[in-house]
Amino acid sequence: MTAAQKKGQQAGSSMVAYQFKRGQCSYTFRVPHLQCCSPKSTTLGASNSTQQEDSFMMQMRLLFDRQTEKLENALRNSTQRLEQLKEYIRTTLGSELQQAQKNIVQNHTTSILQLGTSLLKEIKAQTLKLMDTQAQVRNPMSHTEHRVLEALQTTDKLEKQLEEQRVRLKQLHSSNSDLETRLHTLETDQEAQLVELDDMRQLREELGQQLESLSHISQDLKALNSSRSILYQQQEQLKQSLQLLKRLIEQSPDANVLKFQDCEAVRRFGFHNDGVYTIFLPFLKQFKRVFCVMDPSGGAWTVIQHRENGKVNFDRNWEDYKQGFGDPAGEHWLGNEAVYQLTSSTNYSLRVEMEDGDGSKFYANFEHFKLYSEKQYYRIFLDKDSGVSSRNGLLILKNNKFSTRDADHDNCGCNCSEIMSGGWWFDACGMSNLNGIYYQAGQHRRKIDGIRWDHASSDSVSSLRTSRMMMRPLHN
Ligand SMILES: [Ca+2]
């Protein structure tokens, strides 16, 4: 240790300052100046510094010793006082302290026990809760585990089924491939058949058109054949007529041979078809067109009256009925004078054909028929009747004179022609009048002025639909 000493001495002070330096620290000590030991001169030279330090150390030891002695005394006194205090405390406060310690310990123990009890209760409650929680958790867990097991079993089954389905699917796929191949083949065949069907349909349509054309051609051929047949028949008739004419001309140069007396003459000449022909009335020196009905059983009828549609008015005067009117091809009256001339030269029969408003046809025959001259008002003669010619034993058409509106020769005080219309052989006024007014179907009932032939009909005054009077020579 290096010690540096600085010695200072305050003028007139008894304290001496000592300063030491060790390392970076410096220490200063102030000690009182001891006269007994002090040197005679205060001025220290360099030659006596070691002596001064030794002196200082000695003084310091003395000082420490003194202080130590004082401190030891003070400590000893304090120790004694402490012992005394300790004894006092032990004697006076010891029991109280022990009691207090016991109380404190008991209190602490009680608190600790209470606290422990509380903790135990809390732990027990928490344990119960934990057990409940574990139980609650454990039950769902077990249920869940059961369900998981079932799910696993189901999954296994489903996997097996899935595998089976895969196998089946593969089989189906294989079958489907076969079916697709077959279907493709069938489609191809069907398309080919459809094409064939289309061709067949077109062929059928064309065939139908051809058949229709053939049908038309066949009909045309039939019509042509029919026309040819008719033409051929007409041609044959013309040939026959020409041959007859030629033969007649060769036999007689008189041209009067072509003047037919009636339809029977026409038929005998060689005409066998119904129709209008021309006859010659020698006494009247006139030709007259008549309608001829050729009877297949023999003979030919000359029509003297025909009603069928009401197109000709029959409400006419005496002269018209004398000369005749209408068209021989339709409704007409041949004429009283012509009939008188014909029946005067030859014996004739009369046939009356009729159809009532309900479509029922009937007829009346008179083997002998004749008209007298105009001077006798063209009185009619009938005999040997048959058919619907009488009713209740009375002739429907009697042998009466002919009457018209302007020539009343009937057996009634009235004018039957005015009442019943037309010209007829009225009685008073009788049960017949085929020259009455023509009534259309539906309007023909209860018509006293209609076309009447009072036979067995419930409606005695019902107008007829058609009527035809015709005559032919008796000997036929
Ligand atoms: Ca009269």
Residues whose N, C-alpha, C, O or C-beta is under 5 A from the ligand:
A	BS01	CA	D408 D410 C412 G413 C414 N415 C416
